[in-house]
């Protein structure tokens, strides 16, 4: 996979003979998730799902909208940190527009390196940012997400070991083992970037990685953003089932990881199937209703808003060019 455009002098690498294993694994995950989803949904009562919508309070909707706004606000920090690492000075209003619209579009359409990267380039290029710098920015922002995901997953697995083990139907030792593996991997990366200047080399293209200071900021920012995004779904779930947030958060992260591995846009179908399996103690109809509302609030509403902002931004550009 190449994160940046090919430039003269860069060596072109031949495709590996095992390139098909990745798409095959994604197809298997997606197909298996659809089968699981079908077997769960076919046993449900449609009227019970509709009843869930009517019982969702305006307080829940308001909280979900608030956490959605917080999540996308924190996402703008991903770009801000990446721009700082690249030594680029861009006004925050431009950073916020590029970040919000690129994530809203890529979350809904999938293929973030293509969709999100295109939106970022369209906005940042007007400020003199080159295509290679936009590619670097996209990679560093993605690194922020993974660092935050690893940090918060590790914390959840150790803090709520018994609850996570119950949701995953496994032993606490397995949960702690996974947590230890994630912790070791994260600490290893921190030591690696702290001891020397590190460079990521992809298809002959070099990307200097952030040092320890920015990396720790990435972890904190990414962890907060993941918590805010998960809270959107958590507040939409039915109450009274004694589901603690750390255990739910671990299930949410695993569902996100499986959704990412499937390469389905927004993990559609895969994310839902994983959450339904993890939350099998709750009434399925109510969980499905919450998941549908989550899709609307966290994905559809920002996507429509992002399209409107992009159209407005283009109109303003054309008006300015016309005046000149």
C-alpha positions as CSV (number, residue, x, y, z in Angstrom):
1,X,0.0,0.0,0.0
2,X,1.3,3.4,-0.9
3,X,0.4,6.4,1.2
4,X,1.9,9.0,-1.1
5,X,2.1,9.7,-4.8
6,X,4.9,8.2,-6.8
7,X,7.6,10.7,-7.7
8,X,10.6,10.5,-10.1
9,X,13.4,8.6,-8.6
10,X,11.2,6.5,-6.3
11,X,11.5,2.7,-6.9
12,X,8.4,0.9,-8.0
13,X,7.9,-2.3,-6.1
14,X,6.4,-5.4,-7.5
15,X,3.1,-6.6,-6.1
16,X,3.7,-9.5,-3.6
17,X,2.5,-12.9,-4.7
18,X,0.4,-13.0,-1.5
19,X,-1.4,-9.7,-2.1
20,X,-4.7,-11.5,-2.4
21,X,-4.7,-12.7,1.3
22,X,-5.7,-9.3,2.6
23,X,-8.8,-8.8,0.3
24,X,-9.7,-12.4,0.9
25,X,-9.6,-12.0,4.7
26,X,-11.7,-8.8,4.5
27,X,-14.3,-10.6,2.3
28,X,-14.5,-13.5,4.8
29,X,-14.9,-11.2,7.8
30,X,-17.6,-9.2,5.9
31,X,-19.5,-12.3,4.7
32,X,-19.3,-14.0,8.1
33,X,-20.6,-10.8,9.8
34,X,-23.5,-10.6,7.4
35,X,-24.5,-14.2,8.1
36,X,-24.4,-13.5,11.9
37,X,-26.4,-10.3,11.4
38,X,-29.0,-12.2,9.4
39,X,-29.4,-14.9,11.9
40,X,-29.9,-12.4,14.7
41,X,-32.2,-9.9,12.8
42,X,-34.5,-12.6,11.4
43,X,-35.6,-13.5,14.9
44,X,-36.5,-9.9,15.8
45,X,-39.9,-8.3,15.9
46,X,-39.9,-5.2,13.6
47,X,-42.6,-3.5,15.8
48,X,-40.3,-3.9,18.8
49,X,-37.5,-2.1,17.0
50,X,-39.9,0.7,16.0
51,X,-41.0,0.9,19.6
52,X,-37.4,1.4,20.7
53,X,-37.2,4.6,18.5
54,X,-40.4,6.0,20.2
55,X,-39.0,5.3,23.7
56,X,-35.7,7.0,23.0
57,X,-35.8,10.2,25.0
58,X,-34.8,13.7,23.8
59,X,-32.2,13.7,26.5
60,X,-30.5,10.6,25.0
61,X,-30.6,12.3,21.5
62,X,-29.2,15.5,22.9
63,X,-26.4,13.7,24.7
64,X,-25.6,11.7,21.5
65,X,-25.4,14.9,19.5
66,X,-23.2,16.5,22.1
67,X,-20.7,13.6,22.2
68,X,-20.8,13.5,18.3
69,X,-19.8,17.2,18.3
70,X,-17.1,16.5,20.9
71,X,-15.7,13.6,18.9
72,X,-15.4,15.5,15.6
73,X,-14.0,18.5,17.5
74,X,-11.2,16.2,18.9
75,X,-10.7,14.8,15.4
76,X,-9.6,18.3,14.3
77,X,-6.7,17.9,16.8
78,X,-5.4,14.9,14.7
79,X,-4.7,17.2,11.8
80,X,-3.4,20.0,14.1
81,X,-0.8,17.7,15.6
82,X,0.2,16.3,12.2
83,X,0.6,19.8,10.8
84,X,2.8,20.7,13.8
85,X,5.0,17.7,13.1
86,X,5.3,18.6,9.5
87,X,6.2,22.2,10.3
88,X,3.2,23.6,8.4
89,X,1.4,26.8,9.7
90,X,-2.2,26.6,8.7
91,X,-5.1,28.6,10.2
92,X,-7.2,26.5,12.6
93,X,-10.4,27.3,10.6
94,X,-8.9,25.6,7.6
95,X,-7.7,22.7,9.7
96,X,-11.1,22.3,11.2
97,X,-12.8,22.3,7.9
98,X,-10.4,19.9,6.3
99,X,-10.5,17.5,9.2
100,X,-14.3,17.5,9.8
101,X,-15.2,17.1,6.1
102,X,-12.5,14.5,5.4
103,X,-13.5,12.3,8.3
104,X,-17.2,12.7,7.7
105,X,-16.8,11.7,4.1
106,X,-14.4,8.8,4.7
107,X,-16.4,7.4,7.6
108,X,-19.4,7.1,5.4
109,X,-17.9,6.2,2.0
110,X,-14.9,4.2,3.3
111,X,-11.5,4.0,1.6
112,X,-10.1,6.8,3.8
113,X,-6.8,7.2,2.0
114,X,-8.7,8.0,-1.2
115,X,-11.8,9.8,0.0
116,X,-10.4,11.5,3.0
117,X,-7.1,12.2,1.3
118,X,-8.9,13.8,-1.7
119,X,-11.0,16.1,0.5
120,X,-7.9,17.1,2.5
121,X,-5.9,17.9,-0.6
122,X,-8.7,19.9,-2.1
123,X,-8.8,22.1,1.0
124,X,-5.1,22.2,2.0
125,X,-3.8,22.7,-1.5
126,X,-5.4,26.2,-1.6
127,X,-3.0,27.0,1.3
128,X,0.1,25.8,-0.6
129,X,0.3,22.3,0.9
130,X,1.8,19.8,-1.5
131,X,0.2,16.4,-2.2
132,X,3.1,14.5,-0.5
133,X,2.5,16.7,2.6
134,X,-1.2,15.8,2.6
135,X,-0.3,12.2,2.3
136,X,2.1,12.5,5.3
137,X,-0.5,14.4,7.3
138,X,-3.0,11.6,6.6
139,X,-0.6,8.9,7.8
140,X,0.3,10.8,11.0
141,X,-3.4,11.5,11.8
142,X,-4.1,7.8,11.3
143,X,-1.2,7.0,13.7
144,X,-2.9,9.2,16.3
145,X,-6.1,7.1,16.0
146,X,-4.2,3.8,16.5
147,X,-2.2,5.1,19.4
148,X,-5.3,6.3,21.2
149,X,-7.1,3.1,20.4
150,X,-4.3,1.0,21.9
151,X,-4.0,3.1,25.0
152,X,-7.7,3.1,25.9
153,X,-8.1,-0.6,25.0
154,X,-5.3,-1.5,27.3
155,X,-6.8,0.5,30.1
156,X,-10.2,-1.0,29.6
157,X,-8.9,-4.6,29.6
158,X,-7.1,-4.2,32.9
159,X,-9.7,-1.9,34.6
160,X,-12.8,-4.0,33.7
161,X,-11.2,-7.4,33.3
162,X,-14.1,-9.4,34.7
163,X,-16.8,-7.4,32.8
164,X,-15.0,-7.7,29.5
165,X,-14.4,-11.5,30.1
166,X,-18.2,-11.9,30.6
167,X,-19.0,-10.0,27.5
168,X,-16.4,-11.9,25.4
169,X,-17.4,-15.2,27.1
170,X,-13.8,-16.0,27.9
171,X,-11.5,-16.1,31.0
172,X,-10.1,-13.1,32.7
173,X,-6.6,-14.5,32.1
174,X,-7.2,-14.2,28.3
175,X,-8.4,-10.6,28.7
176,X,-5.4,-9.7,30.7
177,X,-3.1,-11.5,28.2
178,X,-4.5,-9.4,25.4
179,X,-4.2,-6.3,27.5
180,X,-0.5,-7.1,28.3
181,X,0.2,-7.7,24.6
182,X,-1.3,-4.3,23.7
183,X,0.6,-2.6,26.5
184,X,3.9,-4.1,25.5
185,X,3.4,-3.1,21.9
186,X,2.5,0.5,22.8
187,X,5.4,0.8,25.3
188,X,7.7,-0.7,22.7
189,X,6.7,1.9,20.2
190,X,7.1,4.8,22.7
191,X,10.6,3.6,23.6
192,X,11.4,3.2,19.9
193,X,10.5,6.8,19.0
194,X,12.0,8.2,22.2
195,X,15.5,6.8,21.6
196,X,16.2,8.3,18.2
197,X,14.7,10.0,15.1
198,X,12.5,7.4,13.4
199,X,11.4,7.3,9.8
200,X,8.7,5.2,8.2
201,X,9.6,4.0,4.7
202,X,6.8,3.0,2.4
203,X,7.3,2.2,-1.2
204,X,10.5,4.3,-1.3
205,X,8.9,7.2,0.4
206,X,10.2,8.4,3.8
207,X,8.0,9.9,6.5
208,X,9.7,11.1,9.7
209,X,7.7,9.9,12.7
210,X,6.7,12.2,15.6
211,X,9.0,12.2,18.6
212,X,8.0,11.2,22.2
213,X,6.4,14.5,23.1
214,X,4.0,14.6,20.1
215,X,3.4,10.9,20.4
216,X,2.2,11.1,24.0
217,X,-0.1,14.0,22.9
218,X,-1.4,11.8,20.1
219,X,-2.2,9.0,22.5
220,X,-4.1,11.3,24.9
221,X,-6.0,13.0,22.1
222,X,-6.8,9.7,20.4
223,X,-8.0,8.1,23.6
224,X,-10.3,11.0,24.4
225,X,-11.8,10.9,20.9
226,X,-12.4,7.2,21.0
227,X,-14.2,7.6,24.3
228,X,-16.4,10.4,23.0
229,X,-17.3,8.4,19.9
230,X,-18.2,5.3,21.9
231,X,-20.3,7.5,24.3
232,X,-22.6,8.3,21.4
233,X,-23.8,4.7,21.2
234,X,-23.6,4.1,24.9
235,X,-26.1,6.9,25.8
236,X,-28.5,5.5,23.1
237,X,-28.6,2.1,24.6
238,X,-31.5,1.1,26.9
239,X,-30.8,1.6,30.6
240,X,-31.3,-0.7,33.5
241,X,-29.1,-3.5,32.4
242,X,-26.1,-2.8,34.5
243,X,-23.7,-2.4,31.6
244,X,-20.6,-0.5,32.8
245,X,-18.9,1.9,30.4
246,X,-15.3,0.4,30.4
247,X,-16.6,-3.0,29.4
248,X,-18.8,-1.5,26.7
249,X,-15.8,0.6,25.5
250,X,-13.7,-2.5,25.1
251,X,-16.5,-4.2,23.1
252,X,-16.8,-1.0,21.0
253,X,-13.1,-0.9,20.2
254,X,-13.1,-4.6,19.1
255,X,-16.1,-3.9,16.9
256,X,-14.3,-1.0,15.3
257,X,-11.2,-3.1,14.7
258,X,-13.1,-5.9,13.1
259,X,-15.0,-3.3,11.0
260,X,-11.7,-1.7,9.9
261,X,-10.4,-5.2,8.9
262,X,-13.5,-5.8,6.8
263,X,-12.8,-2.6,4.8
264,X,-16.6,-2.0,4.7
265,X,-17.5,1.7,4.7
266,X,-17.8,2.7,8.3
267,X,-17.6,-1.1,9.2
268,X,-21.3,-1.3,8.1
269,X,-22.8,-4.6,9.0
270,X,-19.6,-5.9,10.6
271,X,-19.7,-3.3,13.5
272,X,-23.4,-4.0,14.1
273,X,-22.9,-7.8,14.2
274,X,-20.0,-7.6,16.6
275,X,-21.9,-5.3,19.0
276,X,-25.0,-7.5,18.9
277,X,-22.9,-10.5,19.9
278,X,-21.1,-8.6,22.6
279,X,-24.3,-7.1,24.0
280,X,-26.4,-10.3,23.9
281,X,-27.5,-9.7,27.5
282,X,-29.6,-6.8,26.3
283,X,-32.8,-7.1,24.2
284,X,-31.7,-7.3,20.6
285,X,-34.5,-5.1,19.3
286,X,-33.4,-2.3,21.6
287,X,-29.7,-2.7,20.6
288,X,-30.6,-2.6,16.9
289,X,-32.6,0.5,17.4
290,X,-29.7,2.2,19.2
291,X,-27.3,1.1,16.5
292,X,-29.6,2.6,13.8
293,X,-29.8,5.9,15.7
294,X,-26.0,5.8,16.1
295,X,-25.5,5.5,12.4
296,X,-27.8,8.4,11.7
297,X,-26.4,10.7,14.4
298,X,-22.7,9.9,14.1
299,X,-22.3,9.1,10.4
300,X,-25.3,10.5,8.3
301,X,-25.8,13.9,10.0
302,X,-22.1,14.9,9.9
303,X,-21.9,13.6,6.3
304,X,-24.7,15.7,5.1
305,X,-23.3,18.7,7.0
306,X,-19.9,18.1,5.5
307,X,-21.3,18.1,2.0
308,X,-23.0,21.4,2.6
309,X,-19.8,22.9,4.0
310,X,-17.8,21.7,1.0
311,X,-20.4,23.2,-1.4
312,X,-20.4,26.4,0.5
313,X,-16.6,26.6,0.5
314,X,-16.5,26.0,-3.2
315,X,-19.1,28.8,-3.8
316,X,-17.1,31.2,-1.7
317,X,-13.9,30.3,-3.7
318,X,-15.7,31.0,-7.0
319,X,-17.1,34.3,-5.8
320,X,-13.7,35.4,-4.7
321,X,-12.1,34.4,-8.0
322,X,-14.9,36.3,-9.8
323,X,-14.4,39.4,-7.8
324,X,-10.6,39.3,-8.5
